Amino acid sequence: MIITQLKASNIKKLKAVELDFDKDDNLVMITGKNAAGKTSVLDSIWYALGGKRNIPAHPIREGEDHAEISMILESPKGTYEIVRTFTEKDSYIKILNTDGSPFSNPNDFLEAIIGNLSFDPAAFSRMEGKKQVAELIRITGIDFTDLDGQKKDKTEERLLVGREMKSFPQVSEEVLTAAKTALDSEKEGVSLDGLLKAKAEIEAENRKYDSAQASIATTNEEISNIQNEIARMKGEITRLEGMAASQELAVKDLEKIPKPLPAALDQVNTDISDISKRSEEKYANQKIVNDWNGYEKKKQEYSDLTTSIEQLDAKKAADLAAAKMPIAGLGWDEEGVTFNGFPYNQLSTAEQLKVSMAIAMASNPKLKLILIRDGSLLDKDSLAVIKEMIQEQKDGGEDWQIFIESVDDSGKVGIYIEDGEVKAIN
């Protein structure tokens, strides 16, 4: 199904145009100076086919109160005329069959023949990666935003786990085995707390003994002083002798308390030193084992995250494989569009245009029509690619129409528009 005739009046900058298209001329160039009305020709096609939702608020030429587009479509099944009229309040459409009878529901007809007519392959090639992805999501209805977000989160989490793995000291298997063996062979002995308690008790007994000895020395000194004054203190001697006798008894009781030997205290200190050393060795060995266990745990987390990422990639690949893509090999990730596994932006200009043209062709299965705006940005090689693809389609039995808008003031290229009217057809 192709367009064989277009009439448009008072559409945007157009006054009135009437164009008949040769069925064998599949590449239609619409040229003219800037603001001459060439864009309005492509807009007329789009307004006629795209439905009310694609018509701007003010499609009528300034100073006019109505506009009209009439388009003839031909297909092997018949000829159809689409007429869309515009008033200041609304727009109206009717579609006539080959026999002149109107369709009861013209919008159903348009929905049946129009794919993604708004897809511009040249504009697509110039988009940045994320906008290209958004365009493909719009066309295919397939959205991997959630999967890509999950993968991004898992990848960032795995990166953090990898950094944590590197923070653990790396030890050989021999060192780890030696540390584990030492911990396993560690026997329960005298605890450090017990030795310290024993030491404190011995030191307390020593302090009691020293205190008793000091008391005896003080008493004997007093006895000596009193004996020197015995002549004048006889009565006092009797009292002091009684006190001395009592104190002697107390001394004898104290002498019965064994005094700790210096050797016993030295042994306790030695034991404390030994157990402290063993405790340090145990701590060092335990740290080696703990570090190893921590590393192994992070290693497992890293592996689990890698598995999760691979599962997300597998699900995305499966969804892509099951999806009805415009062309085989097309895909995308969080970075941008891919084709046969290669980033779109790494393809040559010709390859990019071939891919975007293939997307456009696959997106318009019945109405074989592609609209390309800003055609001035297409070089000779790009135009050659488009012509080659059109010919390949023609050889395969399908006729495509490619309308290209391009700035050209020579008046010698394509359909030349000037001041809203057709001035030349080349």
Contacts in CASP RR format, 6 or more apart in sequence:
PFRMAT RR
TARGET T0000
AUTHOR 0000-0000-0000
METHOD contacts of the structure
MODEL  1
MIITQLKASNIKKLKAVELDFDKDDNLVMITGKNAAGKTSVLDSIWYALG
GKRNIPAHPIREGEDHAEISMILESPKGTYEIVRTFTEKDSYIKILNTDG
SPFSNPNDFLEAIIGNLSFDPAAFSRMEGKKQVAELIRITGIDFTDLDGQ
KKDKTEERLLVGREMKSFPQVSEEVLTAAKTALDSEKEGVSLDGLLKAKA
EIEAENRKYDSAQASIATTNEEISNIQNEIARMKGEITRLEGMAASQELA
VKDLEKIPKPLPAALDQVNTDISDISKRSEEKYANQKIVNDWNGYEKKKQ
EYSDLTTSIEQLDAKKAADLAAAKMPIAGLGWDEEGVTFNGFPYNQLSTA
EQLKVSMAIAMASNPKLKLILIRDGSLLDKDSLAVIKEMIQEQKDGGEDW
QIFIESVDDSGKVGIYIEDGEVKAIN
1 73 0 8 1.000
1 74 0 8 1.000
1 75 0 8 1.000
1 113 0 8 1.000
1 366 0 8 1.000
1 367 0 8 1.000
1 368 0 8 1.000
2 21 0 8 1.000
2 23 0 8 1.000
2 73 0 8 1.000
2 74 0 8 1.000
2 75 0 8 1.000
2 367 0 8 1.000
2 368 0 8 1.000
2 369 0 8 1.000
2 399 0 8 1.000
2 400 0 8 1.000
2 401 0 8 1.000
3 21 0 8 1.000
3 45 0 8 1.000
3 71 0 8 1.000
3 72 0 8 1.000
3 73 0 8 1.000
3 369 0 8 1.000
3 401 0 8 1.000
4 20 0 8 1.000
4 21 0 8 1.000
4 23 0 8 1.000
4 72 0 8 1.000
4 73 0 8 1.000
4 74 0 8 1.000
4 79 0 8 1.000
5 18 0 8 1.000
5 19 0 8 1.000
5 20 0 8 1.000
5 21 0 8 1.000
5 70 0 8 1.000
5 71 0 8 1.000
5 72 0 8 1.000
6 17 0 8 1.000
6 18 0 8 1.000
6 19 0 8 1.000
6 21 0 8 1.000
6 41 0 8 1.000
6 44 0 8 1.000
6 45 0 8 1.000
6 69 0 8 1.000
6 70 0 8 1.000
6 71 0 8 1.000
6 72 0 8 1.000
7 16 0 8 1.000
7 17 0 8 1.000
7 18 0 8 1.000
7 19 0 8 1.000
7 68 0 8 1.000
7 69 0 8 1.000
7 70 0 8 1.000
7 71 0 8 1.000
8 14 0 8 1.000
8 16 0 8 1.000
8 17 0 8 1.000
8 40 0 8 1.000
8 41 0 8 1.000
8 44 0 8 1.000
8 67 0 8 1.000
8 68 0 8 1.000
8 69 0 8 1.000
8 70 0 8 1.000
9 15 0 8 1.000
9 16 0 8 1.000
9 17 0 8 1.000
9 67 0 8 1.000
9 68 0 8 1.000
10 16 0 8 1.000
10 60 0 8 1.000
10 61 0 8 1.000
10 64 0 8 1.000
10 66 0 8 1.000
10 67 0 8 1.000
10 68 0 8 1.000
10 86 0 8 1.000
11 40 0 8 1.000
11 43 0 8 1.000
11 44 0 8 1.000
11 47 0 8 1.000
11 59 0 8 1.000
11 60 0 8 1.000
11 61 0 8 1.000
11 67 0 8 1.000
11 69 0 8 1.000
11 86 0 8 1.000
12 37 0 8 1.000
12 39 0 8 1.000
12 40 0 8 1.000
12 43 0 8 1.000
12 59 0 8 1.000
12 61 0 8 1.000
13 35 0 8 1.000
13 36 0 8 1.000
13 37 0 8 1.000
13 39 0 8 1.000
13 40 0 8 1.000
13 61 0 8 1.000
13 420 0 8 1.000
14 37 0 8 1.000
14 40 0 8 1.000
14 41 0 8 1.000
14 44 0 8 1.000
14 61 0 8 1.000
14 420 0 8 1.000
14 421 0 8 1.000
15 61 0 8 1.000
15 419 0 8 1.000
15 420 0 8 1.000
15 421 0 8 1.000
16 421 0 8 1.000
17 41 0 8 1.000
17 44 0 8 1.000
17 417 0 8 1.000
17 420 0 8 1.000
17 421 0 8 1.000
17 422 0 8 1.000
18 422 0 8 1.000
19 41 0 8 1.000
19 415 0 8 1.000
19 422 0 8 1.000
19 425 0 8 1.000
21 28 0 8 1.000
21 401 0 8 1.000
23 74 0 8 1.000
23 399 0 8 1.000
26 390 0 8 1.000
26 394 0 8 1.000
26 399 0 8 1.000
26 400 0 8 1.000
26 401 0 8 1.000
26 402 0 8 1.000
27 386 0 8 1.000
27 387 0 8 1.000
27 390 0 8 1.000
27 402 0 8 1.000
27 404 0 8 1.000
28 401 0 8 1.000
28 402 0 8 1.000
28 403 0 8 1.000
28 404 0 8 1.000
28 414 0 8 1.000
28 415 0 8 1.000
29 404 0 8 1.000
29 406 0 8 1.000
29 413 0 8 1.000
29 414 0 8 1.000
29 415 0 8 1.000
30 38 0 8 1.000
30 41 0 8 1.000
30 42 0 8 1.000
30 403 0 8 1.000
30 404 0 8 1.000
30 405 0 8 1.000
30 406 0 8 1.000
30 414 0 8 1.000
30 415 0 8 1.000
30 417 0 8 1.000
31 38 0 8 1.000
31 405 0 8 1.000
31 406 0 8 1.000
31 407 0 8 1.000
31 408 0 8 1.000
31 410 0 8 1.000
31 411 0 8 1.000
31 413 0 8 1.000
31 414 0 8 1.000
31 415 0 8 1.000
31 416 0 8 1.000
31 417 0 8 1.000
32 38 0 8 1.000
32 406 0 8 1.000
32 407 0 8 1.000
32 408 0 8 1.000
32 409 0 8 1.000
32 411 0 8 1.000
32 416 0 8 1.000
32 417 0 8 1.000
32 418 0 8 1.000
33 407 0 8 1.000
33 409 0 8 1.000
33 418 0 8 1.000
34 407 0 8 1.000
36 417 0 8 1.000
36 418 0 8 1.000
36 419 0 8 1.000
36 420 0 8 1.000
37 417 0 8 1.000
37 420 0 8 1.000
38 405 0 8 1.000
38 406 0 8 1.000
38 407 0 8 1.000
38 417 0 8 1.000
39 373 0 8 1.000
39 405 0 8 1.000
40 420 0 8 1.000
41 403 0 8 1.000
41 405 0 8 1.000
41 415 0 8 1.000
41 417 0 8 1.000
42 371 0 8 1.000
42 373 0 8 1.000
42 403 0 8 1.000
42 405 0 8 1.000
43 59 0 8 1.000
44 69 0 8 1.000
45 71 0 8 1.000
45 369 0 8 1.000
45 371 0 8 1.000
45 403 0 8 1.000
46 54 0 8 1.000
46 117 0 8 1.000
46 118 0 8 1.000
46 371 0 8 1.000
47 54 0 8 1.000
47 55 0 8 1.000
47 59 0 8 1.000
47 69 0 8 1.000
47 84 0 8 1.000
47 91 0 8 1.000
48 69 0 8 1.000
48 71 0 8 1.000
48 82 0 8 1.000
48 84 0 8 1.000
48 93 0 8 1.000
49 71 0 8 1.000
49 82 0 8 1.000
49 110 0 8 1.000
49 114 0 8 1.000
49 117 0 8 1.000
49 367 0 8 1.000
50 110 0 8 1.000
50 114 0 8 1.000
50 117 0 8 1.000
51 93 0 8 1.000
51 107 0 8 1.000
51 110 0 8 1.000
52 91 0 8 1.000
54 118 0 8 1.000
55 86 0 8 1.000
55 91 0 8 1.000
59 67 0 8 1.000
59 86 0 8 1.000
59 91 0 8 1.000
60 66 0 8 1.000
60 67 0 8 1.000
60 86 0 8 1.000
60 88 0 8 1.000
61 67 0 8 1.000
65 87 0 8 1.000
65 88 0 8 1.000
66 85 0 8 1.000
66 86 0 8 1.000
66 87 0 8 1.000
66 88 0 8 1.000
67 85 0 8 1.000
67 86 0 8 1.000
68 83 0 8 1.000
68 84 0 8 1.000
68 85 0 8 1.000
68 86 0 8 1.000
69 82 0 8 1.000
69 83 0 8 1.000
69 84 0 8 1.000
69 85 0 8 1.000
70 81 0 8 1.000
70 82 0 8 1.000
70 83 0 8 1.000
71 81 0 8 1.000
71 82 0 8 1.000
71 83 0 8 1.000
72 79 0 8 1.000
72 80 0 8 1.000
72 81 0 8 1.000
72 82 0 8 1.000
73 79 0 8 1.000
73 80 0 8 1.000
73 81 0 8 1.000
73 82 0 8 1.000
73 113 0 8 1.000
73 367 0 8 1.000
74 80 0 8 1.000
75 366 0 8 1.000
78 98 0 8 1.000
79 98 0 8 1.000
80 95 0 8 1.000
80 96 0 8 1.000
80 97 0 8 1.000
80 98 0 8 1.000
80 109 0 8 1.000
81 95 0 8 1.000
81 96 0 8 1.000
81 100 0 8 1.000
82 93 0 8 1.000
82 94 0 8 1.000
82 95 0 8 1.000
82 106 0 8 1.000
82 110 0 8 1.000
83 93 0 8 1.000
83 94 0 8 1.000
83 95 0 8 1.000
83 96 0 8 1.000
84 91 0 8 1.000
84 92 0 8 1.000
84 93 0 8 1.000
85 91 0 8 1.000
85 92 0 8 1.000
85 93 0 8 1.000
93 106 0 8 1.000
93 107 0 8 1.000
94 102 0 8 1.000
94 103 0 8 1.000
94 106 0 8 1.000
95 102 0 8 1.000
95 103 0 8 1.000
95 106 0 8 1.000
95 109 0 8 1.000
95 110 0 8 1.000
96 102 0 8 1.000
96 103 0 8 1.000
97 103 0 8 1.000
103 109 0 8 1.000
112 366 0 8 1.000
113 366 0 8 1.000
113 367 0 8 1.000
114 364 0 8 1.000
114 366 0 8 1.000
114 367 0 8 1.000
115 363 0 8 1.000
115 364 0 8 1.000
115 365 0 8 1.000
115 366 0 8 1.000
115 367 0 8 1.000
116 138 0 8 1.000
116 139 0 8 1.000
116 360 0 8 1.000
116 363 0 8 1.000
116 364 0 8 1.000
117 364 0 8 1.000
117 367 0 8 1.000
117 369 0 8 1.000
117 371 0 8 1.000
119 135 0 8 1.000
119 139 0 8 1.000
119 359 0 8 1.000
119 360 0 8 1.000
119 363 0 8 1.000
119 364 0 8 1.000
119 370 0 8 1.000
120 360 0 8 1.000
120 370 0 8 1.000
120 371 0 8 1.000
120 372 0 8 1.000
120 373 0 8 1.000
121 353 0 8 1.000
121 356 0 8 1.000
121 357 0 8 1.000
121 359 0 8 1.000
121 360 0 8 1.000
121 370 0 8 1.000
121 372 0 8 1.000
122 353 0 8 1.000
122 356 0 8 1.000
122 372 0 8 1.000
122 373 0 8 1.000
122 374 0 8 1.000
122 375 0 8 1.000
122 377 0 8 1.000
122 378 0 8 1.000
122 382 0 8 1.000
123 372 0 8 1.000
123 373 0 8 1.000
123 374 0 8 1.000
124 132 0 8 1.000
124 135 0 8 1.000
124 356 0 8 1.000
124 359 0 8 1.000
125 349 0 8 1.000
125 352 0 8 1.000
125 353 0 8 1.000
125 356 0 8 1.000
126 377 0 8 1.000
127 135 0 8 1.000
129 335 0 8 1.000
129 336 0 8 1.000
129 337 0 8 1.000
129 344 0 8 1.000
129 345 0 8 1.000
130 336 0 8 1.000
132 332 0 8 1.000
132 336 0 8 1.000
132 337 0 8 1.000
132 344 0 8 1.000
133 332 0 8 1.000
133 336 0 8 1.000
133 337 0 8 1.000
136 142 0 8 1.000
136 326 0 8 1.000
136 330 0 8 1.000
136 331 0 8 1.000
136 332 0 8 1.000
136 337 0 8 1.000
136 359 0 8 1.000
137 143 0 8 1.000
137 144 0 8 1.000
137 145 0 8 1.000
139 326 0 8 1.000
139 359 0 8 1.000
139 363 0 8 1.000
140 323 0 8 1.000
140 324 0 8 1.000
140 325 0 8 1.000
140 326 0 8 1.000
142 319 0 8 1.000
142 320 0 8 1.000
142 323 0 8 1.000
144 316 0 8 1.000
144 319 0 8 1.000
144 332 0 8 1.000
144 333 0 8 1.000
147 312 0 8 1.000
147 315 0 8 1.000
147 316 0 8 1.000
147 319 0 8 1.000
148 316 0 8 1.000
148 333 0 8 1.000
148 334 0 8 1.000
149 334 0 8 1.000
150 312 0 8 1.000
151 309 0 8 1.000
151 312 0 8 1.000
151 313 0 8 1.000
151 334 0 8 1.000
152 334 0 8 1.000
154 305 0 8 1.000
154 308 0 8 1.000
154 309 0 8 1.000
154 312 0 8 1.000
155 309 0 8 1.000
157 305 0 8 1.000
158 302 0 8 1.000
158 305 0 8 1.000
158 306 0 8 1.000
158 309 0 8 1.000
161 298 0 8 1.000
161 301 0 8 1.000
161 302 0 8 1.000
161 305 0 8 1.000
162 298 0 8 1.000
162 302 0 8 1.000
164 298 0 8 1.000
165 295 0 8 1.000
165 298 0 8 1.000
165 299 0 8 1.000
165 302 0 8 1.000
168 291 0 8 1.000
168 292 0 8 1.000
168 294 0 8 1.000
168 295 0 8 1.000
168 298 0 8 1.000
169 288 0 8 1.000
169 291 0 8 1.000
170 295 0 8 1.000
171 179 0 8 1.000
171 288 0 8 1.000
171 291 0 8 1.000
171 292 0 8 1.000
175 288 0 8 1.000
176 288 0 8 1.000
176 289 0 8 1.000
176 292 0 8 1.000
178 285 0 8 1.000
179 284 0 8 1.000
179 285 0 8 1.000
179 286 0 8 1.000
179 288 0 8 1.000
179 289 0 8 1.000
180 285 0 8 1.000
180 289 0 8 1.000
182 281 0 8 1.000
182 282 0 8 1.000
182 285 0 8 1.000
183 282 0 8 1.000
183 285 0 8 1.000
183 286 0 8 1.000
183 289 0 8 1.000
186 278 0 8 1.000
186 282 0 8 1.000
189 275 0 8 1.000
190 271 0 8 1.000
190 275 0 8 1.000
191 275 0 8 1.000
192 272 0 8 1.000
192 275 0 8 1.000
192 276 0 8 1.000
192 279 0 8 1.000
195 268 0 8 1.000
195 271 0 8 1.000
195 272 0 8 1.000
195 275 0 8 1.000
196 272 0 8 1.000
198 268 0 8 1.000
199 265 0 8 1.000
199 268 0 8 1.000
199 269 0 8 1.000
199 272 0 8 1.000
202 260 0 8 1.000
202 264 0 8 1.000
202 265 0 8 1.000
202 268 0 8 1.000
203 265 0 8 1.000
205 257 0 8 1.000
205 259 0 8 1.000
205 260 0 8 1.000
206 259 0 8 1.000
206 260 0 8 1.000
208 257 0 8 1.000
209 254 0 8 1.000
209 257 0 8 1.000
209 259 0 8 1.000
212 251 0 8 1.000
212 254 0 8 1.000
216 247 0 8 1.000
216 251 0 8 1.000
219 244 0 8 1.000
219 247 0 8 1.000
222 240 0 8 1.000
223 240 0 8 1.000
223 244 0 8 1.000
226 233 0 8 1.000
226 236 0 8 1.000
226 237 0 8 1.000
226 240 0 8 1.000
227 237 0 8 1.000
230 237 0 8 1.000
316 333 0 8 1.000
320 331 0 8 1.000
325 331 0 8 1.000
326 358 0 8 1.000
326 359 0 8 1.000
326 362 0 8 1.000
326 363 0 8 1.000
327 355 0 8 1.000
327 358 0 8 1.000
327 359 0 8 1.000
327 362 0 8 1.000
329 339 0 8 1.000
329 340 0 8 1.000
329 341 0 8 1.000
330 337 0 8 1.000
330 338 0 8 1.000
330 339 0 8 1.000
330 355 0 8 1.000
330 359 0 8 1.000
331 337 0 8 1.000
331 338 0 8 1.000
331 339 0 8 1.000
331 341 0 8 1.000
332 338 0 8 1.000
335 343 0 8 1.000
336 343 0 8 1.000
336 344 0 8 1.000
336 345 0 8 1.000
337 343 0 8 1.000
337 344 0 8 1.000
338 344 0 8 1.000
339 347 0 8 1.000
339 351 0 8 1.000
339 355 0 8 1.000
344 352 0 8 1.000
344 355 0 8 1.000
345 352 0 8 1.000
347 355 0 8 1.000
349 381 0 8 1.000
349 382 0 8 1.000
350 381 0 8 1.000
350 382 0 8 1.000
350 385 0 8 1.000
353 382 0 8 1.000
353 385 0 8 1.000
353 386 0 8 1.000
354 385 0 8 1.000
354 389 0 8 1.000
357 370 0 8 1.000
357 385 0 8 1.000
357 386 0 8 1.000
357 389 0 8 1.000
358 389 0 8 1.000
360 370 0 8 1.000
361 368 0 8 1.000
361 370 0 8 1.000
361 389 0 8 1.000
361 393 0 8 1.000
361 400 0 8 1.000
364 370 0 8 1.000
368 393 0 8 1.000
368 398 0 8 1.000
368 399 0 8 1.000
368 400 0 8 1.000
368 401 0 8 1.000
369 400 0 8 1.000
369 401 0 8 1.000
369 403 0 8 1.000
370 400 0 8 1.000
370 401 0 8 1.000
370 402 0 8 1.000
370 403 0 8 1.000
371 403 0 8 1.000
371 405 0 8 1.000
372 378 0 8 1.000
372 386 0 8 1.000
372 402 0 8 1.000
372 403 0 8 1.000
372 404 0 8 1.000
372 405 0 8 1.000
373 405 0 8 1.000
374 405 0 8 1.000
375 404 0 8 1.000
375 405 0 8 1.000
375 406 0 8 1.000
376 406 0 8 1.000
376 407 0 8 1.000
376 408 0 8 1.000
378 386 0 8 1.000
378 404 0 8 1.000
378 406 0 8 1.000
386 402 0 8 1.000
386 404 0 8 1.000
390 400 0 8 1.000
390 402 0 8 1.000
393 399 0 8 1.000
393 400 0 8 1.000
394 400 0 8 1.000
406 413 0 8 1.000
408 416 0 8 1.000
411 423 0 8 1.000
411 424 0 8 1.000
411 426 0 8 1.000
412 424 0 8 1.000
412 426 0 8 1.000
413 426 0 8 1.000
414 424 0 8 1.000
414 425 0 8 1.000
414 426 0 8 1.000
415 422 0 8 1.000
415 424 0 8 1.000
415 425 0 8 1.000
415 426 0 8 1.000
416 422 0 8 1.000
416 423 0 8 1.000
416 424 0 8 1.000
416 425 0 8 1.000
416 426 0 8 1.000
417 423 0 8 1.000
END
